Structure formats: C-alpha cells, structure tokens
C-alpha cells in the first residue's frame, strides 16, 4: 500500500512536470516570434533612407499566424548624429502576454 501511494505521488508529479514543460515550450515559441517581429521592425527602421521622426510610431504585423502590435519610440541623444529607437512588441489574442523590447541607435544621416 505504501509503495503504491509513493508511486502515485511520483506519477502525479511527472504528469504535472510534463504539463509545465508543454506550457513553457509554447511560451518560448511565442516569445521568439515577438523577438522576430521586433528585429524585423528594427531592420525596417535601419534600412529606411529617411530617419524616423521623433515620437511614437505604431503598427501591426502578422507573424507565425498571430497578430503582433509594435510601438517604436524615437528619442534624440546627446550626439545629434544619432537617435535612439525603443521598439516594444506585444502579442494579441492567446499571445497577449508575450512581449519583446529592443533598443537600437540609428544615424540621422546615412
């Protein structure tokens, strides 16, 4: 009886661990998608010949079958040749808690 009780507790712990592992894997995939969106926005900003205007720019992208909302906030720096762009990405729907933040420096003139 005691052995059966110990075995059931161990089996229950293994089932819970597997459920946690599945959830973590799903969260990791969503987090990676959020980072990919942030990097895509950064590449668009860096490759655009016109520097971004100071302030906020917002957009939405479809990536990995999910919608992602991004905000790019551009601020000036002490060096007038550079601006700092902070990119925040938030998922929508089931990925609403998945976020990514990326900061880049961009030259004003290319």
C-alpha positions in Angstrom: 0.0 0.0 0.0 2.7 2.4 1.0 4.7 1.6 -2.2 1.6 2.2 -4.3 1.0 5.6 -2.6 4.6 6.6 -3.2 4.4 5.5 -6.8 1.1 7.5 -7.4 2.7 10.7 -5.9 5.7 10.3 -8.2 3.5 9.7 -11.2 1.4 12.7 -10.4 4.5 14.9 -10.1 5.7 13.6 -13.5 2.3 14.5 -15.1 2.4 18.0 -13.7 6.0 18.4 -14.8 5.1 17.4 -18.3 2.2 19.9 -18.4 4.6 22.6 -17.2 7.1 21.7 -19.9 4.4 21.9 -22.7 3.3 25.3 -21.5 6.9 26.6 -21.3 7.6 25.3 -24.8 4.6 27.2 -26.1 5.5 30.4 -24.3 9.1 30.1 -25.6 7.8 29.9 -29.2 5.6 32.9 -28.8 8.4 34.9 -27.1 10.7 34.0 -30.1 8.1 35.3 -32.5 7.8 38.6 -30.6 11.6 39.0 -30.8 11.5 38.2 -34.5 8.9 41.0 -35.0 11.0 43.4 -33.0 14.0 42.6 -35.1 12.0 43.0 -38.4 10.8 46.4 -37.3 14.4 47.4 -36.4 15.7 46.3 -39.8 13.0 48.4 -41.5 14.0 51.4 -39.4 17.7 50.9 -40.0 17.4 50.3 -43.8 15.0 53.2 -44.5 16.9 56.1 -46.1 14.8 58.6 -44.2 15.4 58.7 -40.4 12.4 58.2 -38.2 10.7 61.2 -36.8 10.9 61.9 -33.1 8.0 60.5 -31.2 5.9 57.3 -31.5 5.1 55.1 -34.5 2.8 52.2 -34.2 2.0 49.2 -36.4 0.7 45.7 -36.5 2.2 42.6 -38.2 1.1 39.1 -38.8 3.9 36.7 -37.9 3.6 33.0 -37.1 -0.1 33.1 -37.6 -0.6 35.7 -34.8 -1.1 39.4 -34.8 1.6 41.5 -33.1 1.3 45.1 -32.2 4.5 47.2 -32.1 5.4 50.6 -30.9 8.7 52.4 -31.9 9.5 55.4 -29.8 12.3 57.6 -31.2 14.2 60.0 -29.0 17.1 62.3 -29.6 20.5 61.7 -28.0 23.3 63.9 -26.8 25.0 63.2 -30.1 23.0 65.0 -32.8 24.1 62.4 -35.4 22.2 59.6 -33.6 18.6 58.8 -32.5 17.6 56.1 -30.1 14.6 53.9 -31.1 12.9 51.7 -28.5 10.8 49.0 -30.0 8.1 47.3 -27.9 6.2 44.3 -29.3 3.1 42.8 -27.7 1.1 39.8 -29.0 -2.7 39.8 -29.3 -5.1 37.0 -28.6 -3.6 34.0 -27.0 -0.1 35.5 -27.2 -1.2 38.7 -25.4 1.3 38.2 -22.6 4.2 37.6 -25.0 6.4 40.7 -25.2 9.7 41.8 -26.6 11.7 45.0 -26.2 14.6 46.1 -28.3 16.6 49.3 -28.4 18.6 50.4 -31.4 20.7 53.5 -32.3 20.3 54.9 -35.8 22.3 57.5 -37.6 20.3 60.6 -38.6 22.0 60.7 -42.0 23.1 57.7 -44.0 
